[in-house]
């Protein structure tokens, strides 16, 4: 017996362990098959999307910065 009170692991492959391994292998195979079906975007599509994200981020940052400055001036005027 092991110190934890259960039986010591002796390296035998139990049916449960084999079934778990089979499920894992099946999952990996199915995942790989699904990834092969994916239509990946072209380089131009990715570059276009990145441009949209960067420009949107800059605009949102500018708007939030302006709101922050206006609120700062408003709070300083009140107090």
PDB file with SEQRES, HELIX, SHEET and CRYST1 records, atoms N, CA, C and O in Angstrom:
SEQRES   1 A   79  UNK UNK UNK UNK UNK UNK UNK UNK UNK UNK UNK UNK UNK          
SEQRES   2 A   79  UNK UNK UNK UNK UNK UNK UNK UNK UNK UNK UNK UNK UNK          
SEQRES   3 A   79  UNK UNK UNK UNK UNK UNK UNK UNK UNK UNK UNK UNK UNK          
SEQRES   4 A   79  UNK UNK UNK UNK UNK UNK UNK UNK UNK UNK UNK UNK UNK          
SEQRES   5 A   79  UNK UNK UNK UNK UNK UNK UNK UNK UNK UNK UNK UNK UNK          
SEQRES   6 A   79  UNK UNK UNK UNK UNK UNK UNK UNK UNK UNK UNK UNK UNK          
SEQRES   7 A   79  UNK                                                          
HELIX    1 AA1 UNK A   15  UNK A   37  1                                  23    
HELIX    2 AA2 UNK A   43  UNK A   78  1                                  36    
CRYST1    1.000    1.000    1.000  90.00  90.00  90.00 P 1           1          
ATOM      1  N   UNK A   1       0.839  -1.194   0.000  1.00  0.00           N  
ATOM      2  CA  UNK A   1       0.000   0.000   0.000  1.00  0.00           C  
ATOM      3  C   UNK A   1       0.876   1.246   0.000  1.00  0.00           C  
ATOM      4  O   UNK A   1       1.969   1.256   0.566  1.00  0.00           O  
ATOM      5  N   UNK A   2       0.380   2.282  -0.638  1.00  0.00           N  
ATOM      6  CA  UNK A   2       1.118   3.541  -0.693  1.00  0.00           C  
ATOM      7  C   UNK A   2       0.821   4.366   0.552  1.00  0.00           C  
ATOM      8  O   UNK A   2      -0.112   4.045   1.288  1.00  0.00           O  
ATOM      9  N   UNK A   3       1.582   5.407   0.803  1.00  0.00           N  
ATOM     10  CA  UNK A   3       1.354   6.244   1.985  1.00  0.00           C  
ATOM     11  C   UNK A   3      -0.020   6.904   1.998  1.00  0.00           C  
ATOM     12  O   UNK A   3      -0.506   7.289   3.061  1.00  0.00           O  
ATOM     13  N   UNK A   4      -0.654   7.040   0.830  1.00  0.00           N  
ATOM     14  CA  UNK A   4      -1.965   7.682   0.792  1.00  0.00           C  
ATOM     15  C   UNK A   4      -3.083   6.712   1.148  1.00  0.00           C  
ATOM     16  O   UNK A   4      -4.239   7.117   1.271  1.00  0.00           O  
ATOM     17  N   UNK A   5      -2.758   5.459   1.311  1.00  0.00           N  
ATOM     18  CA  UNK A   5      -3.758   4.488   1.717  1.00  0.00           C  
ATOM     19  C   UNK A   5      -4.289   3.650   0.575  1.00  0.00           C  
ATOM     20  O   UNK A   5      -4.909   2.614   0.813  1.00  0.00           O  
ATOM     21  N   UNK A   6      -4.063   4.068  -0.656  1.00  0.00           N  
ATOM     22  CA  UNK A   6      -4.528   3.297  -1.808  1.00  0.00           C  
ATOM     23  C   UNK A   6      -3.448   2.340  -2.268  1.00  0.00           C  
ATOM     24  O   UNK A   6      -2.360   2.286  -1.694  1.00  0.00           O  
ATOM     25  N   UNK A   7      -3.756   1.599  -3.293  1.00  0.00           N  
ATOM     26  CA  UNK A   7      -2.760   0.682  -3.825  1.00  0.00           C  
ATOM     27  C   UNK A   7      -1.729   1.452  -4.625  1.00  0.00           C  
ATOM     28  O   UNK A   7      -2.043   2.476  -5.232  1.00  0.00           O  
ATOM     29  N   UNK A   8      -0.511   0.969  -4.627  1.00  0.00           N  
ATOM     30  CA  UNK A   8       0.570   1.614  -5.363  1.00  0.00           C  
ATOM     31  C   UNK A   8       0.353   1.422  -6.858  1.00  0.00           C  
ATOM     32  O   UNK A   8      -0.159   0.392  -7.296  1.00  0.00           O  
ATOM     33  N   UNK A   9       0.746   2.416  -7.628  1.00  0.00           N  
ATOM     34  CA  UNK A   9       0.630   2.339  -9.084  1.00  0.00           C  
ATOM     35  C   UNK A   9       1.720   1.420  -9.597  1.00  0.00           C  
ATOM     36  O   UNK A   9       2.896   1.602  -9.283  1.00  0.00           O  
ATOM     37  N   UNK A  10       1.333   0.448 -10.376  1.00  0.00           N  
ATOM     38  CA  UNK A  10       2.315  -0.518 -10.854  1.00  0.00           C  
ATOM     39  C   UNK A  10       2.483  -0.470 -12.367  1.00  0.00           C  
ATOM     40  O   UNK A  10       3.094  -1.365 -12.950  1.00  0.00           O  
ATOM     41  N   UNK A  11       1.940   0.579 -13.014  1.00  0.00           N  
ATOM     42  CA  UNK A  11       2.154   0.745 -14.437  1.00  0.00           C  
ATOM     43  C   UNK A  11       1.238  -0.061 -15.330  1.00  0.00           C  
ATOM     44  O   UNK A  11       1.432  -0.072 -16.546  1.00  0.00           O  
ATOM     45  N   UNK A  12       0.251  -0.734 -14.777  1.00  0.00           N  
ATOM     46  CA  UNK A  12      -0.670  -1.520 -15.592  1.00  0.00           C  
ATOM     47  C   UNK A  12      -1.658  -0.587 -16.278  1.00  0.00           C  
ATOM     48  O   UNK A  12      -2.100   0.405 -15.699  1.00  0.00           O  
ATOM     49  N   UNK A  13      -1.994  -0.915 -17.507  1.00  0.00           N  
ATOM     50  CA  UNK A  13      -2.987  -0.140 -18.233  1.00  0.00           C  
ATOM     51  C   UNK A  13      -4.354  -0.712 -17.930  1.00  0.00           C  
ATOM     52  O   UNK A  13      -4.689  -1.813 -18.368  1.00  0.00           O  
ATOM     53  N   UNK A  14      -5.127   0.026 -17.193  1.00  0.00           N  
ATOM     54  CA  UNK A  14      -6.474  -0.416 -16.859  1.00  0.00           C  
ATOM     55  C   UNK A  14      -7.397  -0.086 -18.025  1.00  0.00           C  
ATOM     56  O   UNK A  14      -7.073   0.785 -18.831  1.00  0.00           O  
ATOM     57  N   UNK A  15      -8.516  -0.747 -18.131  1.00  0.00           N  
ATOM     58  CA  UNK A  15      -9.471  -0.441 -19.207  1.00  0.00           C  
ATOM     59  C   UNK A  15      -9.926   1.024 -19.179  1.00  0.00           C  
ATOM     60  O   UNK A  15     -10.136   1.636 -20.227  1.00  0.00           O  
ATOM     61  N   UNK A  16     -10.073   1.571 -17.984  1.00  0.00           N  
ATOM     62  CA  UNK A  16     -10.499   2.969 -17.862  1.00  0.00           C  
ATOM     63  C   UNK A  16      -9.424   3.905 -18.418  1.00  0.00           C  
ATOM     64  O   UNK A  16      -9.734   4.875 -19.109  1.00  0.00           O  
ATOM     65  N   UNK A  17      -8.188   3.614 -18.118  1.00  0.00           N  
ATOM     66  CA  UNK A  17      -7.090   4.458 -18.596  1.00  0.00           C  
ATOM     67  C   UNK A  17      -6.968   4.345 -20.118  1.00  0.00           C  
ATOM     68  O   UNK A  17      -6.754   5.347 -20.799  1.00  0.00           O  
ATOM     69  N   UNK A  18      -7.102   3.154 -20.640  1.00  0.00           N  
ATOM     70  CA  UNK A  18      -7.019   2.936 -22.085  1.00  0.00           C  
ATOM     71  C   UNK A  18      -8.166   3.663 -22.788  1.00  0.00           C  
ATOM     72  O   UNK A  18      -7.974   4.273 -23.840  1.00  0.00           O  
ATOM     73  N   UNK A  19      -9.372   3.591 -22.189  1.00  0.00           N  
ATOM     74  CA  UNK A  19     -10.533   4.266 -22.774  1.00  0.00           C  
ATOM     75  C   UNK A  19     -10.326   5.788 -22.772  1.00  0.00           C  
ATOM     76  O   UNK A  19     -10.658   6.465 -23.745  1.00  0.00           O  
ATOM     77  N   UNK A  20      -9.781   6.314 -21.684  1.00  0.00           N  
ATOM     78  CA  UNK A  20      -9.503   7.751 -21.606  1.00  0.00           C  
ATOM     79  C   UNK A  20      -8.486   8.157 -22.666  1.00  0.00           C  
ATOM     80  O   UNK A  20      -8.634   9.198 -23.306  1.00  0.00           O  
ATOM     81  N   UNK A  21      -7.469   7.349 -22.850  1.00  0.00           N  
ATOM     82  CA  UNK A  21      -6.443   7.644 -23.845  1.00  0.00           C  
ATOM     83  C   UNK A  21      -7.039   7.589 -25.253  1.00  0.00           C  
ATOM     84  O   UNK A  21      -6.723   8.424 -26.101  1.00  0.00           O  
ATOM     85  N   UNK A  22      -7.903   6.600 -25.495  1.00  0.00           N  
ATOM     86  CA  UNK A  22      -8.559   6.496 -26.802  1.00  0.00           C  
ATOM     87  C   UNK A  22      -9.420   7.723 -27.087  1.00  0.00           C  
ATOM     88  O   UNK A  22      -9.453   8.217 -28.214  1.00  0.00           O  
ATOM     89  N   UNK A  23     -10.113   8.211 -26.065  1.00  0.00           N  
ATOM     90  CA  UNK A  23     -10.936   9.408 -26.230  1.00  0.00           C  
ATOM     91  C   UNK A  23     -10.067  10.618 -26.544  1.00  0.00           C  
ATOM     92  O   UNK A  23     -10.422  11.436 -27.393  1.00  0.00           O  
ATOM     93  N   UNK A  24      -8.941  10.734 -25.872  1.00  0.00           N  
ATOM     94  CA  UNK A  24      -8.030  11.851 -26.118  1.00  0.00           C  
ATOM     95  C   UNK A  24      -7.487  11.795 -27.543  1.00  0.00           C  
ATOM     96  O   UNK A  24      -7.449  12.813 -28.234  1.00  0.00           O  
ATOM     97  N   UNK A  25      -7.071  10.625 -27.978  1.00  0.00           N  
ATOM     98  CA  UNK A  25      -6.547  10.463 -29.341  1.00  0.00           C  
ATOM     99  C   UNK A  25      -7.638  10.791 -30.351  1.00  0.00           C  
ATOM    100  O   UNK A  25      -7.374  11.468 -31.345  1.00  0.00           O  
ATOM    101  N   UNK A  26      -8.837  10.330 -30.117  1.00  0.00           N  
ATOM    102  CA  UNK A  26      -9.963  10.606 -31.023  1.00  0.00           C  
ATOM    103  C   UNK A  26     -10.241  12.107 -31.074  1.00  0.00           C  
ATOM    104  O   UNK A  26     -10.495  12.656 -32.147  1.00  0.00           O  
ATOM    105  N   UNK A  27     -10.195  12.763 -29.932  1.00  0.00           N  
ATOM    106  CA  UNK A  27     -10.427  14.208 -29.876  1.00  0.00           C  
ATOM    107  C   UNK A  27      -9.385  14.959 -30.702  1.00  0.00           C  
ATOM    108  O   UNK A  27      -9.727  15.864 -31.464  1.00  0.00           O  
ATOM    109  N   UNK A  28      -8.130  14.589 -30.553  1.00  0.00           N  
ATOM    110  CA  UNK A  28      -7.053  15.243 -31.304  1.00  0.00           C  
ATOM    111  C   UNK A  28      -7.243  15.027 -32.804  1.00  0.00           C  
ATOM    112  O   UNK A  28      -7.077  15.962 -33.587  1.00  0.00           O  
ATOM    113  N   UNK A  29      -7.587  13.807 -33.209  1.00  0.00           N  
ATOM    114  CA  UNK A  29      -7.802  13.512 -34.625  1.00  0.00           C  
ATOM    115  C   UNK A  29      -8.962  14.338 -35.182  1.00  0.00           C  
ATOM    116  O   UNK A  29      -8.856  14.902 -36.272  1.00  0.00           O  
ATOM    117  N   UNK A  30     -10.057  14.409 -34.445  1.00  0.00           N  
ATOM    118  CA  UNK A  30     -11.216  15.173 -34.904  1.00  0.00           C  
ATOM    119  C   UNK A  30     -10.908  16.668 -34.960  1.00  0.00           C  
ATOM    120  O   UNK A  30     -11.343  17.363 -35.879  1.00  0.00           O  
ATOM    121  N   UNK A  31     -10.156  17.160 -33.976  1.00  0.00           N  
ATOM    122  CA  UNK A  31      -9.782  18.571 -33.969  1.00  0.00           C  
ATOM    123  C   UNK A  31      -8.920  18.898 -35.177  1.00  0.00           C  
ATOM    124  O   UNK A  31      -9.124  19.923 -35.827  1.00  0.00           O  
ATOM    125  N   UNK A  32      -7.973  18.048 -35.477  1.00  0.00           N  
ATOM    126  CA  UNK A  32      -7.098  18.256 -36.632  1.00  0.00           C  
ATOM    127  C   UNK A  32      -7.922  18.246 -37.926  1.00  0.00           C  
ATOM    128  O   UNK A  32      -7.692  19.064 -38.817  1.00  0.00           O  
ATOM    129  N   UNK A  33      -8.878  17.323 -38.025  1.00  0.00           N  
ATOM    130  CA  UNK A  33      -9.731  17.242 -39.213  1.00  0.00           C  
ATOM    131  C   UNK A  33     -10.563  18.517 -39.370  1.00  0.00           C  
ATOM    132  O   UNK A  33     -10.736  19.010 -40.484  1.00  0.00           O  
ATOM    133  N   UNK A  34     -11.075  19.048 -38.264  1.00  0.00           N  
ATOM    134  CA  UNK A  34     -11.861  20.284 -38.328  1.00  0.00           C  
ATOM    135  C   UNK A  34     -10.986  21.471 -38.731  1.00  0.00           C  
ATOM    136  O   UNK A  34     -11.423  22.333 -39.493  1.00  0.00           O  
ATOM    137  N   UNK A  35      -9.765  21.517 -38.228  1.00  0.00           N  
ATOM    138  CA  UNK A  35      -8.866  22.622 -38.583  1.00  0.00           C  
ATOM    139  C   UNK A  35      -8.515  22.602 -40.065  1.00  0.00           C  
ATOM    140  O   UNK A  35      -8.265  23.653 -40.656  1.00  0.00           O  
ATOM    141  N   UNK A  36      -8.495  21.444 -40.658  1.00  0.00           N  
ATOM    142  CA  UNK A  36      -8.201  21.348 -42.093  1.00  0.00           C  
ATOM    143  C   UNK A  36      -9.354  21.901 -42.925  1.00  0.00           C  
ATOM    144  O   UNK A  36      -9.149  22.298 -44.072  1.00  0.00           O  
ATOM    145  N   UNK A  37     -10.569  21.935 -42.363  1.00  0.00           N  
ATOM    146  CA  UNK A  37     -11.739  22.464 -43.071  1.00  0.00           C  
ATOM    147  C   UNK A  37     -11.825  23.990 -43.003  1.00  0.00           C  
ATOM    148  O   UNK A  37     -12.563  24.605 -43.773  1.00  0.00           O  
ATOM    149  N   UNK A  38     -11.084  24.592 -42.101  1.00  0.00           N  
ATOM    150  CA  UNK A  38     -11.158  26.035 -41.895  1.00  0.00           C  
ATOM    151  C   UNK A  38     -10.626  26.769 -43.124  1.00  0.00           C  
ATOM    152  O   UNK A  38      -9.591  26.409 -43.684  1.00  0.00           O  
ATOM    153  N   UNK A  39     -11.353  27.797 -43.526  1.00  0.00           N  
ATOM    154  CA  UNK A  39     -10.880  28.663 -44.603  1.00  0.00           C  
ATOM    155  C   UNK A  39     -10.173  29.837 -43.932  1.00  0.00           C  
ATOM    156  O   UNK A  39     -10.816  30.741 -43.398  1.00  0.00           O  
ATOM    157  N   UNK A  40      -8.855  29.812 -43.965  1.00  0.00           N  
ATOM    158  CA  UNK A  40      -8.069  30.827 -43.291  1.00  0.00           C  
ATOM    159  C   UNK A  40      -8.065  32.109 -44.108  1.00  0.00           C  
ATOM    160  O   UNK A  40      -8.072  32.063 -45.338  1.00  0.00           O  
ATOM    161  N   UNK A  41      -8.054  33.272 -43.423  1.00  0.00           N  
ATOM    162  CA  UNK A  41      -8.060  34.549 -44.153  1.00  0.00           C  
ATOM    163  C   UNK A  41      -6.739  34.766 -44.897  1.00  0.00           C  
ATOM    164  O   UNK A  41      -5.688  34.262 -44.503  1.00  0.00           O  
ATOM    165  N   UNK A  42      -6.831  35.523 -45.968  1.00  0.00           N  
ATOM    166  CA  UNK A  42      -5.629  35.830 -46.734  1.00  0.00           C  
ATOM    167  C   UNK A  42      -4.804  36.884 -45.996  1.00  0.00           C  
ATOM    168  O   UNK A  42      -5.280  37.513 -45.051  1.00  0.00           O  
ATOM    169  N   UNK A  43      -3.579  37.062 -46.436  1.00  0.00           N  
ATOM    170  CA  UNK A  43      -2.700  38.048 -45.816  1.00  0.00           C  
ATOM    171  C   UNK A  43      -3.317  39.444 -45.921  1.00  0.00           C  
ATOM    172  O   UNK A  43      -3.244  40.228 -44.974  1.00  0.00           O  
ATOM    173  N   UNK A  44      -3.919  39.752 -47.061  1.00  0.00           N  
ATOM    174  CA  UNK A  44      -4.546  41.058 -47.262  1.00  0.00           C  
ATOM    175  C   UNK A  44      -5.709  41.269 -46.302  1.00  0.00           C  
ATOM    176  O   UNK A  44      -5.887  42.366 -45.773  1.00  0.00           O  
ATOM    177  N   UNK A  45      -6.505  40.217 -46.072  1.00  0.00           N  
ATOM    178  CA  UNK A  45      -7.627  40.310 -45.133  1.00  0.00           C  
ATOM    179  C   UNK A  45      -7.134  40.578 -43.719  1.00  0.00           C  
ATOM    180  O   UNK A  45      -7.714  41.387 -42.995  1.00  0.00           O  
ATOM    181  N   UNK A  46      -6.072  39.904 -43.332  1.00  0.00           N  
ATOM    182  CA  UNK A  46      -5.521  40.081 -41.986  1.00  0.00           C  
ATOM    183  C   UNK A  46      -4.977  41.502 -41.828  1.00  0.00           C  
ATOM    184  O   UNK A  46      -5.223  42.154 -40.813  1.00  0.00           O  
ATOM    185  N   UNK A  47      -4.244  41.977 -42.826  1.00  0.00           N  
ATOM    186  CA  UNK A  47      -3.679  43.333 -42.752  1.00  0.00           C  
ATOM    187  C   UNK A  47      -4.800  44.362 -42.679  1.00  0.00           C  
ATOM    188  O   UNK A  47      -4.714  45.318 -41.909  1.00  0.00           O  
ATOM    189  N   UNK A  48      -5.840  44.176 -43.467  1.00  0.00           N  
ATOM    190  CA  UNK A  48      -6.975  45.095 -43.449  1.00  0.00           C  
ATOM    191  C   UNK A  48      -7.648  45.114 -42.073  1.00  0.00           C  
ATOM    192  O   UNK A  48      -7.986  46.179 -41.555  1.00  0.00           O  
ATOM    193  N   UNK A  49      -7.836  43.951 -41.498  1.00  0.00           N  
ATOM    194  CA  UNK A  49      -8.467  43.858 -40.174  1.00  0.00           C  
ATOM    195  C   UNK A  49      -7.597  44.503 -39.100  1.00  0.00           C  
ATOM    196  O   UNK A  49      -8.107  45.167 -38.198  1.00  0.00           O  
ATOM    197  N   UNK A  50      -6.289  44.307 -39.196  1.00  0.00           N  
ATOM    198  CA  UNK A  50      -5.377  44.900 -38.216  1.00  0.00           C  
ATOM    199  C   UNK A  50      -5.428  46.425 -38.315  1.00  0.00           C  
ATOM    200  O   UNK A  50      -5.407  47.114 -37.295  1.00  0.00           O  
ATOM    201  N   UNK A  51      -5.494  46.951 -39.532  1.00  0.00           N  
ATOM    202  CA  UNK A  51      -5.598  48.402 -39.709  1.00  0.00           C  
ATOM    203  C   UNK A  51      -6.858  48.945 -39.053  1.00  0.00           C  
ATOM    204  O   UNK A  51      -6.820  49.972 -38.375  1.00  0.00           O  
ATOM    205  N   UNK A  52      -7.980  48.248 -39.256  1.00  0.00           N  
ATOM    206  CA  UNK A  52      -9.249  48.678 -38.649  1.00  0.00           C  
ATOM    207  C   UNK A  52      -9.138  48.687 -37.128  1.00  0.00           C  
ATOM    208  O   UNK A  52      -9.600  49.625 -36.479  1.00  0.00           O  
ATOM    209  N   UNK A  53      -8.536  47.660 -36.562  1.00  0.00           N  
ATOM    210  CA  UNK A  53      -8.399  47.568 -35.107  1.00  0.00           C  
ATOM    211  C   UNK A  53      -7.504  48.682 -34.582  1.00  0.00           C  
ATOM    212  O   UNK A  53      -7.833  49.313 -33.577  1.00  0.00           O  
ATOM    213  N   UNK A  54      -6.385  48.933 -35.240  1.00  0.00           N  
ATOM    214  CA  UNK A  54      -5.463  49.974 -34.773  1.00  0.00           C  
ATOM    215  C   UNK A  54      -6.116  51.350 -34.851  1.00  0.00           C  
ATOM    216  O   UNK A  54      -6.032  52.128 -33.901  1.00  0.00           O  
ATOM    217  N   UNK A  55      -6.770  51.658 -35.980  1.00  0.00           N  
ATOM    218  CA  UNK A  55      -7.423  52.966 -36.130  1.00  0.00           C  
ATOM    219  C   UNK A  55      -8.546  53.122 -35.111  1.00  0.00           C  
ATOM    220  O   UNK A  55      -8.686  54.185 -34.507  1.00  0.00           O  
ATOM    221  N   UNK A  56      -9.344  52.078 -34.914  1.00  0.00           N  
ATOM    222  CA  UNK A  56     -10.428  52.134 -33.924  1.00  0.00           C  
ATOM    223  C   UNK A  56      -9.876  52.359 -32.521  1.00  0.00           C  
ATOM    224  O   UNK A  56     -10.443  53.127 -31.744  1.00  0.00           O  
ATOM    225  N   UNK A  57      -8.781  51.696 -32.200  1.00  0.00           N  
ATOM    226  CA  UNK A  57      -8.170  51.852 -30.882  1.00  0.00           C  
ATOM    227  C   UNK A  57      -7.679  53.277 -30.675  1.00  0.00           C  
ATOM    228  O   UNK A  57      -7.859  53.844 -29.598  1.00  0.00           O  
ATOM    229  N   UNK A  58      -7.064  53.856 -31.691  1.00  0.00           N  
ATOM    230  CA  UNK A  58      -6.574  55.232 -31.592  1.00  0.00           C  
ATOM    231  C   UNK A  58      -7.742  56.199 -31.402  1.00  0.00           C  
ATOM    232  O   UNK A  58      -7.658  57.108 -30.577  1.00  0.00           O  
ATOM    233  N   UNK A  59      -8.822  56.016 -32.149  1.00  0.00           N  
ATOM    234  CA  UNK A  59      -9.995  56.895 -32.025  1.00  0.00           C  
ATOM    235  C   UNK A  59     -10.609  56.793 -30.639  1.00  0.00           C  
ATOM    236  O   UNK A  59     -10.914  57.812 -30.018  1.00  0.00           O  
ATOM    237  N   UNK A  60     -10.793  55.583 -30.151  1.00  0.00           N  
ATOM    238  CA  UNK A  60     -11.384  55.395 -28.815  1.00  0.00           C  
ATOM    239  C   UNK A  60     -10.477  55.994 -27.743  1.00  0.00           C  
ATOM    240  O   UNK A  60     -10.964  56.623 -26.803  1.00  0.00           O  
ATOM    241  N   UNK A  61      -9.161  55.806 -27.873  1.00  0.00           N  
ATOM    242  CA  UNK A  61      -8.226  56.378 -26.907  1.00  0.00           C  
ATOM    243  C   UNK A  61      -8.307  57.899 -26.918  1.00  0.00           C  
ATOM    244  O   UNK A  61      -8.288  58.528 -25.860  1.00  0.00           O  
ATOM    245  N   UNK A  62      -8.397  58.497 -28.107  1.00  0.00           N  
ATOM    246  CA  UNK A  62      -8.492  59.955 -28.206  1.00  0.00           C  
ATOM    247  C   UNK A  62      -9.781  60.467 -27.567  1.00  0.00           C  
ATOM    248  O   UNK A  62      -9.761  61.456 -26.835  1.00  0.00           O  
ATOM    249  N   UNK A  63     -10.891  59.804 -27.840  1.00  0.00           N  
ATOM    250  CA  UNK A  63     -12.176  60.214 -27.264  1.00  0.00           C  
ATOM    251  C   UNK A  63     -12.139  60.088 -25.743  1.00  0.00           C  
ATOM    252  O   UNK A  63     -12.568  61.005 -25.041  1.00  0.00           O  
ATOM    253  N   UNK A  64     -11.642  58.984 -25.231  1.00  0.00           N  
ATOM    254  CA  UNK A  64     -11.562  58.812 -23.775  1.00  0.00           C  
ATOM    255  C   UNK A  64     -10.603  59.812 -23.148  1.00  0.00           C  
ATOM    256  O   UNK A  64     -10.866  60.305 -22.051  1.00  0.00           O  
ATOM    257  N   UNK A  65      -9.497  60.123 -23.816  1.00  0.00           N  
ATOM    258  CA  UNK A  65      -8.567  61.137 -23.316  1.00  0.00           C  
ATOM    259  C   UNK A  65      -9.226  62.498 -23.258  1.00  0.00           C  
ATOM    260  O   UNK A  65      -9.041  63.234 -22.288  1.00  0.00           O  
ATOM    261  N   UNK A  66     -10.001  62.850 -24.291  1.00  0.00           N  
ATOM    262  CA  UNK A  66     -10.711  64.130 -24.308  1.00  0.00           C  
ATOM    263  C   UNK A  66     -11.733  64.195 -23.173  1.00  0.00           C  
ATOM    264  O   UNK A  66     -11.833  65.209 -22.482  1.00  0.00           O  
ATOM    265  N   UNK A  67     -12.481  63.126 -22.986  1.00  0.00           N  
ATOM    266  CA  UNK A  67     -13.459  63.077 -21.891  1.00  0.00           C  
ATOM    267  C   UNK A  67     -12.741  63.220 -20.552  1.00  0.00           C  
ATOM    268  O   UNK A  67     -13.223  63.926 -19.666  1.00  0.00           O  
ATOM    269  N   UNK A  68     -11.611  62.567 -20.397  1.00  0.00           N  
ATOM    270  CA  UNK A  68     -10.846  62.645 -19.158  1.00  0.00           C  
ATOM    271  C   UNK A  68     -10.397  64.080 -18.887  1.00  0.00           C  
ATOM    272  O   UNK A  68     -10.520  64.570 -17.764  1.00  0.00           O  
ATOM    273  N   UNK A  69      -9.877  64.753 -19.915  1.00  0.00           N  
ATOM    274  CA  UNK A  69      -9.417  66.135 -19.750  1.00  0.00           C  
ATOM    275  C   UNK A  69     -10.585  67.054 -19.407  1.00  0.00           C  
ATOM    276  O   UNK A  69     -10.470  67.908 -18.528  1.00  0.00           O  
ATOM    277  N   UNK A  70     -11.708  66.879 -20.101  1.00  0.00           N  
ATOM    278  CA  UNK A  70     -12.880  67.708 -19.807  1.00  0.00           C  
ATOM    279  C   UNK A  70     -13.386  67.490 -18.383  1.00  0.00           C  
ATOM    280  O   UNK A  70     -13.742  68.445 -17.694  1.00  0.00           O  
ATOM    281  N   UNK A  71     -13.416  66.242 -17.950  1.00  0.00           N  
ATOM    282  CA  UNK A  71     -13.842  65.963 -16.570  1.00  0.00           C  
ATOM    283  C   UNK A  71     -12.857  66.547 -15.566  1.00  0.00           C  
ATOM    284  O   UNK A  71     -13.263  67.041 -14.515  1.00  0.00           O  
ATOM    285  N   UNK A  72     -11.582  66.494 -15.878  1.00  0.00           N  
ATOM    286  CA  UNK A  72     -10.561  67.063 -14.995  1.00  0.00           C  
ATOM    287  C   UNK A  72     -10.744  68.569 -14.848  1.00  0.00           C  
ATOM    288  O   UNK A  72     -10.701  69.098 -13.738  1.00  0.00           O  
ATOM    289  N   UNK A  73     -10.948  69.261 -15.973  1.00  0.00           N  
ATOM    290  CA  UNK A  73     -11.198  70.705 -15.918  1.00  0.00           C  
ATOM    291  C   UNK A  73     -12.489  71.018 -15.165  1.00  0.00           C  
ATOM    292  O   UNK A  73     -12.557  71.982 -14.402  1.00  0.00           O  
ATOM    293  N   UNK A  74     -13.497  70.203 -15.386  1.00  0.00           N  
ATOM    294  CA  UNK A  74     -14.787  70.426 -14.693  1.00  0.00           C  
ATOM    295  C   UNK A  74     -14.654  70.240 -13.194  1.00  0.00           C  
ATOM    296  O   UNK A  74     -15.191  71.034 -12.422  1.00  0.00           O  
ATOM    297  N   UNK A  75     -13.948  69.205 -12.775  1.00  0.00           N  
ATOM    298  CA  UNK A  75     -13.762  68.951 -11.327  1.00  0.00           C  
ATOM    299  C   UNK A  75     -12.923  70.044 -10.699  1.00  0.00           C  
ATOM    300  O   UNK A  75     -13.225  70.490  -9.592  1.00  0.00           O  
ATOM    301  N   UNK A  76     -11.846  70.500 -11.398  1.00  0.00           N  
ATOM    302  CA  UNK A  76     -11.010  71.586 -10.881  1.00  0.00           C  
ATOM    303  C   UNK A  76     -11.807  72.882 -10.781  1.00  0.00           C  
ATOM    304  O   UNK A  76     -11.576  73.677  -9.870  1.00  0.00           O  
ATOM    305  N   UNK A  77     -12.740  73.108 -11.704  1.00  0.00           N  
ATOM    306  CA  UNK A  77     -13.539  74.328 -11.662  1.00  0.00           C  
ATOM    307  C   UNK A  77     -14.504  74.310 -10.470  1.00  0.00           C  
ATOM    308  O   UNK A  77     -14.784  75.340  -9.856  1.00  0.00           O  
ATOM    309  N   UNK A  78     -15.001  73.110 -10.167  1.00  0.00           N  
ATOM    310  CA  UNK A  78     -15.942  72.993  -9.049  1.00  0.00           C  
ATOM    311  C   UNK A  78     -15.212  73.088  -7.719  1.00  0.00           C  
ATOM    312  O   UNK A  78     -15.694  73.749  -6.800  1.00  0.00           O  
ATOM    313  N   UNK A  79     -14.076  72.450  -7.599  1.00  0.00           N  
ATOM    314  CA  UNK A  79     -13.379  72.422  -6.318  1.00  0.00           C  
ATOM    315  C   UNK A  79     -12.215  73.368  -6.381  1.00  0.00           C  
ATOM    316  O   UNK A  79     -11.479  73.508  -5.404  1.00  0.00           O  
TER     317      UNK A  79                                                      
END                                                                             
